[in-house]
Amino acid sequence: DKAHSLDDINMDFAKQKGLHFLHRNARSILNKMTDLRLLAAKSNATVTGISETWLDSSVTDSEISLDGYTVYRKDRSRSGGGVCIFVKSDLCSNRKPEMELDDLESIWIELSLPKTKPIIIGVGYRPLQQKNFFQLLETSFLKCDRMTDSEIYFLGDFNINVLGRSSTQSTSL
């Protein structure tokens, strides 16, 4: 993986009105907090989802805090996996644990904005060896009590090369 500096990332979207959602695969969030804090400040994203946080309960929320954001996390271990969502703290957001499954690495929140239908946002990570990811994801969607009257967005790293037509990953799913 080639590392990119924030100078390489086009931030023109941040100048436009509306809700902005970002996703990053961190492969360990702790050593990337300086960059993540800078990204949050430059982008002013409504929601930032992180996959492969590599966190466990020994890491406090304050160690990964972003100014102006509320963090929701679902940890796995310090050596892999884990997901979290940062949501602008001036917005009304709540975790949706009923949509989370033990075998699916995902976390879900609901945004409640004035005069709009609810917005459900999930962040997920599919480890390379997981073959039933999309079946579990479908089950998770069906657990949404507001599925028919909500907007639903799912961000994440699915470890699929959709451009590789002969990819065993894309054909076996």
C-alpha distance (Angstrom), angle and dihedral (degrees) to the residues before:
residue distance angle dihedral
D1 . . .
K2 3.78 . .
A3 3.80 113.2 .
H4 3.79 115.9 -127.4
S5 3.76 126.2 -156.4
L6 3.78 119.5 -139.3
D7 3.80 87.6 -109.2
D8 3.83 87.4 67.3
I9 3.81 93.1 55.3
N10 3.81 118.3 89.0
M11 3.81 106.8 -127.7
D12 3.82 97.5 -179.5
F13 3.80 89.9 115.5
A14 3.81 89.5 66.3
K15 3.81 89.8 68.0
Q16 3.81 92.8 58.6
K17 3.79 126.2 86.8
G18 3.78 120.7 -110.3
L19 3.76 139.5 55.7
H20 3.79 116.3 -41.8
F21 3.80 122.6 -159.6
L22 3.81 122.9 -167.4
H23 3.78 131.7 -174.0
R24 3.80 129.8 -164.2
N25 3.77 131.5 177.8
A26 3.79 100.9 -140.2
R27 3.81 103.4 -176.4
S28 3.81 85.4 -152.6
I29 3.78 116.5 2.5
L30 3.82 97.2 -158.0
N31 3.80 95.6 73.7
K32 3.81 91.9 44.4
M33 3.80 101.1 52.1
T34 3.81 94.4 108.6
D35 3.82 90.8 55.9
L36 3.80 92.1 42.1
R37 3.81 91.8 51.7
L38 3.80 90.3 49.7
L39 3.82 91.0 47.8
A40 3.81 90.9 50.7
A41 3.80 91.5 49.8
K42 3.82 94.6 46.3
S43 3.79 97.0 42.8
N44 3.80 100.4 35.2
A45 3.83 84.9 -155.3
T46 3.78 117.5 -173.2
V47 3.80 91.6 -138.4
T48 3.78 130.9 14.1
G49 3.78 117.4 -169.8
I50 3.79 121.5 -161.6
S51 3.79 126.3 -163.9
E52 3.80 125.8 -166.8
T53 3.80 93.3 26.7
W54 3.82 91.2 163.6
L55 3.81 91.5 -148.7
D56 3.78 134.2 143.2
S57 3.80 134.3 -177.4
S58 3.83 91.8 -80.0
V59 3.83 88.9 73.1
T60 3.80 113.9 78.3
D61 3.79 125.7 -142.6
S62 3.80 89.1 -116.8
E63 3.83 90.0 61.7
I64 3.80 90.2 60.8
S65 3.79 99.2 32.2
L66 3.80 123.1 139.7
D67 3.81 118.2 -156.8
G68 3.80 109.7 -106.5
Y69 3.82 95.0 13.1
T70 3.79 137.1 103.2
V71 3.80 114.4 -143.0
Y72 3.80 126.5 -144.0
R73 3.79 116.7 -174.2
K74 3.77 143.5 -175.9
D75 3.79 108.9 -168.0
R76 3.78 130.1 -160.3
S77 3.81 110.5 173.0
R78 3.80 144.0 -46.3
S79 3.81 89.4 -102.6
G80 3.81 100.6 54.5
G81 3.77 151.8 -20.1
G82 3.77 128.4 25.1
V83 3.80 131.3 131.1
C84 3.79 136.3 -144.2
I85 3.78 140.6 178.6
F86 3.79 127.1 -145.5
V87 3.83 113.2 -157.4
K88 3.80 126.7 -174.0
S89 3.80 103.3 -95.8
D90 3.81 93.9 -138.0
L91 3.83 89.1 66.8
C92 3.79 126.3 81.4
S93 3.81 107.0 -111.2
N94 3.78 134.4 162.3
R95 3.77 133.7 -174.9
K96 3.83 116.3 -112.1
P97 3.83 102.3 -149.1
E98 3.81 91.5 166.3
M99 3.82 87.8 71.9
E100 3.81 93.6 53.2
L101 3.80 119.4 96.1
D102 3.81 126.5 -161.4
D103 3.82 92.8 -126.8
L104 3.82 95.5 44.3
E105 3.78 119.0 76.7
S106 3.80 98.0 -140.2
I107 3.76 143.2 116.5
W108 3.81 127.1 -156.9
I109 3.79 135.1 -159.5
E110 3.78 135.2 178.4
L111 3.80 122.3 -137.2
S112 3.78 116.3 -154.0
L113 3.78 113.0 -161.1
P114 3.80 127.0 175.3
K115 3.81 115.4 -91.1
T116 3.81 95.0 1.3
K117 3.76 135.5 99.2
P118 3.81 115.5 -103.3
I119 3.79 117.3 -78.5
I120 3.80 116.0 -143.5
I121 3.81 115.9 -161.4
G122 3.77 126.8 -174.1
V123 3.76 134.0 -176.5
G124 3.78 120.9 -158.0
Y125 3.75 144.2 175.0
R126 3.80 126.0 -154.8
P127 3.80 113.5 -158.3
L128 3.81 111.2 -141.3
Q129 3.81 93.6 -110.7
Q130 3.83 96.4 51.6
K131 3.81 108.8 106.6
N132 3.83 100.4 173.5
F133 3.81 97.4 53.4
F134 3.80 97.0 118.2
Q135 3.80 94.1 45.5
L136 3.81 88.9 52.6
L137 3.80 90.7 45.5
E138 3.80 90.1 53.9
T139 3.81 89.9 50.7
S140 3.80 88.8 50.2
F141 3.83 91.8 51.4
L142 3.80 90.2 50.8
K143 3.81 89.8 55.7
C144 3.80 89.6 63.7
D145 3.79 105.4 111.0
R146 3.81 90.7 -157.6
M147 3.79 98.6 41.3
T148 3.80 96.6 128.5
D149 3.80 96.4 47.0
S150 3.83 99.8 38.0
E151 3.74 139.3 78.9
I152 3.81 108.4 -123.2
Y153 3.80 125.0 -159.3
F154 3.79 126.2 -179.9
L155 3.80 121.1 -166.0
G156 3.75 126.5 -176.3
D157 3.75 154.9 96.3
F158 3.79 110.2 -70.5
N159 3.83 96.9 174.5
I160 3.80 92.8 -129.9
N161 3.76 127.9 133.4
V162 3.81 99.2 -148.5
L163 3.80 90.2 179.7
G164 3.80 92.5 59.1
R165 3.81 102.4 86.2
S166 3.78 92.8 -171.5
S167 3.77 94.8 41.8
T168 3.79 111.9 134.6
Q169 3.79 88.1 -147.2
S170 3.80 94.4 58.8
T171 3.82 96.1 39.8
S172 3.81 95.8 46.3
L173 3.80 94.3 55.2
